[in-house]
Amino acid sequence: MKKISEQIGERIRQHRNQKGLTQETLALNSGLNVSFLGDIERGTKKPSIESLEKLLDALNMTFLEFFDFEAEIKPFKDCTALEKFNITLQGRSADEVEMIYNIIHQVLSFNDRQPK
């Protein structure tokens, strides 16, 4: 059985890959050192709760989403457009989701009015 640090590291790598992020990008967005992130992903270092929180913020995820080991994690490139949309909206506020919905609705309404 894998150690918890290895499971957490593997989980971070899976979610990072799902979102199409490099280690460098995730490290930059989370404010962590890229070599520290690599160590976390390999399970050789354990993130503090604060570091894990920074990583999850950068991944737009909650702790509940992160620790849902029942959920399938597939690479972003292999997701359907709707799955990519859902991944992108994870962790966004209700106001942000509503704003994005309104933008999409306006674009589709404009498109529907165009002659075919």
C-alpha positions as CSV (number, residue, x, y, z in Angstrom):
1,M,0.0,0.0,0.0
2,K,1.3,3.5,-0.9
3,K,2.1,6.0,1.8
4,I,-0.2,8.9,2.1
5,S,2.5,11.3,0.9
6,E,2.7,9.3,-2.3
7,Q,-1.0,9.2,-2.8
8,I,-1.3,13.0,-2.3
9,G,1.6,13.6,-4.7
10,E,0.1,11.3,-7.3
11,R,-3.3,13.0,-6.9
12,I,-1.7,16.5,-7.4
13,R,0.0,15.3,-10.5
14,Q,-3.2,13.8,-11.9
15,H,-5.2,17.0,-11.3
16,R,-2.3,19.1,-12.7
17,N,-2.2,17.0,-15.9
18,Q,-6.0,17.0,-16.1
19,K,-5.9,20.8,-16.3
20,G,-3.1,20.8,-18.8
21,L,-0.6,22.5,-16.5
22,T,3.1,22.1,-16.2
23,Q,4.9,21.8,-12.9
24,E,6.4,25.2,-13.5
25,T,3.0,26.8,-14.1
26,L,1.4,25.2,-11.1
27,A,4.4,26.1,-8.9
28,L,4.2,29.8,-10.1
29,N,0.4,30.0,-9.6
30,S,0.6,28.5,-6.1
31,G,3.7,30.4,-5.0
32,L,5.7,27.2,-4.3
33,N,9.1,26.3,-5.5
34,V,9.0,24.0,-8.6
35,S,11.5,21.6,-7.1
36,F,9.4,21.4,-3.9
37,L,6.3,20.7,-6.1
38,G,8.3,17.9,-7.9
39,D,9.2,16.4,-4.5
40,I,5.6,16.5,-3.4
41,E,4.4,14.8,-6.6
42,R,7.0,12.1,-6.2
43,G,6.0,11.6,-2.6
44,T,9.4,12.4,-1.2
45,K,8.2,15.5,0.6
46,K,5.0,16.1,2.4
47,P,3.1,19.4,1.8
48,S,1.9,21.3,4.8
49,I,-1.8,22.1,5.0
50,E,-1.0,25.6,3.9
51,S,1.0,24.4,0.9
52,L,-1.7,22.0,-0.1
53,E,-4.2,24.8,0.2
54,K,-2.1,27.0,-2.1
55,L,-1.9,24.1,-4.6
56,L,-5.6,23.5,-4.5
57,D,-6.3,27.2,-4.9
58,A,-4.1,27.2,-8.0
59,L,-6.0,24.1,-9.3
60,N,-9.3,25.8,-8.5
61,M,-10.3,22.9,-6.3
62,T,-11.7,22.4,-2.8
63,F,-10.3,19.9,-0.3
64,L,-13.5,17.9,-0.8
65,E,-13.0,17.7,-4.6
66,F,-9.3,16.8,-4.1
67,F,-9.9,14.0,-1.7
68,D,-12.8,12.4,-3.7
69,F,-10.9,9.3,-4.7
70,E,-14.0,7.9,-6.3
71,A,-14.0,10.5,-9.0
72,E,-12.3,9.6,-12.3
73,I,-9.4,11.9,-13.3
74,K,-8.6,11.8,-17.0
75,P,-6.2,14.1,-18.8
76,F,-7.7,17.4,-20.0
77,K,-6.8,16.6,-23.6
78,D,-9.0,13.5,-23.4
79,C,-12.0,15.3,-22.0
80,T,-15.1,16.3,-24.0
81,A,-15.7,20.0,-24.4
82,L,-18.4,19.9,-21.7
83,E,-16.0,18.1,-19.3
84,K,-13.4,20.7,-20.0
85,F,-15.9,23.4,-19.3
86,N,-16.8,21.7,-16.0
87,I,-13.1,21.3,-15.0
88,T,-12.5,25.0,-15.8
89,L,-15.4,26.1,-13.6
90,Q,-14.4,24.0,-10.6
91,G,-13.8,26.2,-7.6
92,R,-15.3,29.3,-9.2
93,S,-17.9,31.3,-7.3
94,A,-21.6,31.2,-8.2
95,D,-21.3,34.8,-9.4
96,E,-18.5,33.9,-11.8
97,V,-20.4,30.9,-13.1
98,E,-23.5,33.0,-13.7
99,M,-21.4,35.6,-15.5
100,I,-19.9,33.0,-17.8
101,Y,-23.3,31.4,-18.4
102,N,-24.7,34.9,-19.4
103,I,-21.8,35.4,-21.8
104,I,-22.3,32.0,-23.4
105,H,-26.0,32.6,-23.7
106,Q,-25.4,36.0,-25.4
107,V,-22.9,34.5,-27.9
108,L,-25.3,31.6,-28.7
109,S,-28.3,34.0,-29.1
110,F,-26.2,36.2,-31.5
111,N,-25.1,33.1,-33.4
112,D,-28.7,31.8,-33.7
113,R,-29.8,35.1,-35.3
114,Q,-27.2,34.9,-38.0
115,P,-28.3,33.8,-41.4
116,K,-27.3,30.2,-42.2
